[in-house]
């Protein structure tokens, strides 16, 4: 199965939402620290993926224009 970069970025955002809810609901400080650490690792990733997708589309358009 192949997943598009833009779709992967949306899945990361969904994971961040789930982890944020989990962080709000947990009463265990150790569990909260672990969830917060994962959220920290994911911070900014969707924006980077969106930018990469945009740049790839621009490169593809330039490539297609060059073929004409």
N, C-alpha and C positions, 0 to 999 in steps of 0.2 A: 504494500500500500504506500502510495506517495502522498505526502501532505505538502500543500503550498506553504510558503514562508508566512504569508499573511494569515493563513488559518492557524498556523502554529503560534503566532503572536497572540491571536484571540484566545487560544487554549491556555497560554501562559497567564493571560489576564483573568480567565476563569479560575485557574488554580490560585491566583493571588486572592481572588474574592472568597473562595472557599477557605483558604488559610486565614484570612482576616476574620471571618466569622468564627472559625475554630479558636483563634487567639482571644476573641472577645468572650467566648463561652467557657473556656477552660478555667478551672480553679487551681490546677496544679502548676506552681511556679516553674518547675523544671520543664514541663511540657510546653508552657508558654514561651520559655527561652528558646526551645528547639524550633517551635513554629515561627517565632520572630526571626530566628537566624535564617530560616528558609526564605521568609519574605524579604529579608535583606539581600540575599543572594539573587532573588528574582527582580529586585527593584531596577527599573530602567530597561529591562530586557525587551519588553514589547516595543518601546520607542526605537531601540536600535534595530530590531527586526523590521519594523515598518520602514525605517530609513533605508535599510539594505534592500528591501523589496522594491522601493521606489527607484533606487539607483539601478537595480537590475533591469527594471522596466525601461528606464531611460537608455541604458546600454543596448537593450534589445531593439528599441525604436531606432537608435542610431545605426545599428547593424543592418536593420531592414531598409533604412533609407539609403545606405551605402550599396546595397545590392541592386538598386534600380538604375 
